[in-house]
């Protein structure tokens, strides 16, 4: 089976389980979002800077939590457009799920119509 991870489309009251621990999805999602704070953004930006990528704003190295919230100012040039485009870059974390169960549905049996008519 191929690993086909897909973004989770869950309601806050859906339940997620890790071993013997279960949580409502809303609580888990909130904890994750609260964890993506200024310190995590700072660590990511430090790691980027350690790889010789410098993110500069007002002659200072730009480090705060806005990487996950309102984004950081930048310019981008694309092969599909002419010239530079000003905008913001934001890092988004997405939870994805890959089911162990096969989603292959059995084809309908030719006898299904006969069974249906006998029930009526």
C-alpha positions, 0 to 999 in steps of 0.5 A: 500500500502506498503512503497516501497522506491526506490533510485531516478534515476533522471536527473539534469533537472527533477523537484521536488516539495515541497508544492508550491516550485519547484526545478530542481533535480540537484539544490536540489541534489547539495544543499544537497551534499554541506550541507554534510560538515565538520560540519555535519560529526563532529556532526555525529562523536560526536554523535557516540562518545557520544554512546561510539564508539571511532574513533581514528587516530594518537592518536587523535579523528578523526573529519573532513569532510572525512566521506562523501568524501574519507572515514575514515580508519578502519579494518573490520572482516567478518564472510565470510572471515578469518582475518581482512581487512584494508579499509575505511568507508564512509557514503553515503546519498541516496535520495529515493522516494515512489510513492503514485500511484499504479504501478499495470498495468491492464492486456491486454484486450482480445479485444485489438487485435480486436481493433488493427485489426479494426484500420488497 
